[in-house]
Amino acid sequence: MHNKELFFRPGCRVLVIGSSGAIGSALVANLRQMVRSRDVITISRQKDGLDFMHPNTIALDSVGQDGPFQLILDATGALDINNAGPEKSVSSLDYDVMLNQFKVNTIGPALLIKQLMNFLPRTGKAVFVTLSARVGSIEDNRLGGWISYRASKAALNQVIKTASIEASRKNPQSLFMAIHPGTVKSKLTEKYLGNHKFVQPAEAAKNILQVIEQKGPGDTGGFYAFDGQKIPY
C-alpha cells in the first residue's frame, strides 16, 4: 500500500501566532521536533506586541520576509477579558464586554487571515488553523449562558468557512479549519475547570497537530474537535 506523504517533515514551514500562550507554546515545542526548528516562526503578544484590542498591532508585513508557510496556526483567544468572565444569563450582557469578546476572538483572527492569506503557497497542501471552542456550536448549545464568548466563536467559525472558499479558488489543496482543542488546563481556564475532564497543553498540542496531519482539502471549512470528529456549526 502506498503511504501518504507526511505533512510535517523537513521543509514544512510554520507560523504560530499566539506562541506565548499555554497551547501556543506547546505547539511550538512539538513542531520544533517535527520540522526543522528554524522553520517554526512565532508571533506573540509578549515578544511582538500583537494585541487584538489595538488593530494597529495586527500589521504583520514583516512576516513576508519569512514566507511562504505551509501552515499558519492561530493559537490566540481569550475567555476572560479585562476581568470580565462569561455571562450566566442574558440579563448580564454588557456592550463593552461583548464587543471585547468579538475583538479578540473574531475580528482579530479575521484580520490575521486578511494579512496572511497571501503567505500560503498556491500549490500543495496549505493550511490555516484557528482555535475555536465547542461552545461556539449553535446546534450543540444545550446549556445556555456564556453568550458573548459563544457568539464570538460561532462568528469565528463563519469567518473560517468563508475564507476557506476563497482560499480554495487560489489553491485547491488549501485547508482552512477551526479546531476545538478540548478543555485545556491553563491560567486562563483553571477557575472554570470544576469537575470537567481536561488535558495538559502538551497533549492538546499533539492532538491538534494530528488533526492537521490527517485532514485534507476535502475537509476545508470544517469545525473539528481535537480527536478529528466534526462538530456541527
PADOVO-632701 format. One record per residue (C-alpha): x, y, z. Coordinates in steps of 0.001 Angstrom, whole numbers, plus 500000, padded with zeros to 6 digits. Layout:
# PADOVO-632701
XYZ ...
# end
This chain:
# PADOVO-632701
500000500000500000 501292503464499117 501989505512502246 500652509056502276 503474511581502421 503717513224505824 502785516891506023 505078517594508974 508535516933507594 511726518915506918 510872521724504527 507433522364506041 507460525979507184 505152527014510002 503954530284511515 502461530116515026 500563533186516205 499940533413519943 503080531435520679 503454532713524252 500174531190525455 499796527751527033 498632525997523857 500736528158521530 503993527446523341 503190523714523448 502509523761519704 505865525433519068 507696522863521222 506067519973519346 506575521498515914 510287522064516511 510637518324516980 508675517553513804 510190520021511325 513420521997511297 513480524345514277 514454527303512098 511290526760510042 508995527444513008 508343531195513110 506468532717516041 504450535849516762 503121536664520211 501825539427522397 504829539157524711 507503539199522009 505910541236519239 503174543281520912 500350541646518961 497150542782520691 493726542385519076 492370545168521285 494570547510519240 494126546938515477 497327548781514540 499362545931516093 497940543411513594 500042544753510700 502301541753510059 504095542870506904 507498541891508336 506422538248508243 506625538433504439 510393538144504645 509981534637506048 507100533273503927 505598531289502400 504287528968505111 502688525565504558 500927526017507908 499693529146509680 498371528335513135 496381530938515075 496528529965518750 495080533236520060 491856533658522015 490539534657525417 487773533731527817 488216536457530431 488959539927529054 489633542890531333 488490540785534306 485077540167532740 484175536494532594 481412534665530715 477821535737531396 475463533341533107 472323534826531567 471032537356529041 470441539806531892 474217540049532377 475000541204528834 477185544299528586 478044546225525425 481773546626526079 482230543072527341 480549541655524250 482483543960521928 485787542922523514 484972539241523021 484434539868519325 487609541946519048 489760539163520483 488008536007519301 486576537042515910 487842540320514469 491486539724515386 491696536288513748 489770537598510717 492339540358510250 495116537780510567 493595535919507638 493435539183505687 497103539855506426 498380536317505905 496283534734503156 498966535527500585 501669533888502729 500177530461501949 501587528707498863 499480528431495692 500255524734495236 500371521724497560 498747521340500958 498479524787502569 496810525041505956 495332527807508095 494044526721511508 492418528760514237 491459527573517709 487728527700518274 485585526187521041 482823523598521146 480590526106522940 480652528080519681 478476525397518092 474919526698517711 473413523247517240 475280521800520232 474218524549522663 472152522826525344 473100524760528482 472823528434527502 474941531124529124 478374532347528023 476594534344525327 479356536714524214 482044534024524119 479756531554522338 478732534141519761 482309535281519106 483441531709518456 480404530969516270 481303534043514236 484916532876514031 483734529573512573 481850531505509882 484976533530509089 486951530306508601 484219528755506441 484016531821504208 487800532249503934 488133528566503010 486021529103499898 488182531988498712 491398530119499536 490274527054497558 489911529194494444 493574530194494761 494833526749495756 492547523685495510 494801521928498057 494241524549500751 492782523539504098 491167526039506469 489905524656509784 488599525704513174 489720523235515847 488348522784519349 491371521773521458 489325520355524318 489338521701527846 492972522609528356 494431523389531774 495971526861531855 495896530039533904 493031531264531749 490803528229532302 491680526895535761 488820528655537580 486297527158535132 487532523575535175 485395522336538052 484797518615537572 485335518759533803 487883516469532226 490869518395530987 494172517853529211 497564519464529616 498727521889526890 501319519406525571 498639516775524953 496315519339523371 499092520410521004 499769516824519898 496050516304519248 495772519486517167 498781518596515037 497458515090514481 494173516515513157 496120518795510797 498153515820509553 495064513712508936 492778516219507219 492879517163503563 491353519679501136 488026517843501185 487732518831504847 488340522554504338 485973524971506019 485185522465508743 484933522740512526 486641519807514223 487289518505517719 490730517514518990 490004513893518029 489222514801514420 485451514426514771 483380517077513010 481453519458515264 478165520882513940 478143524615513325 
# end
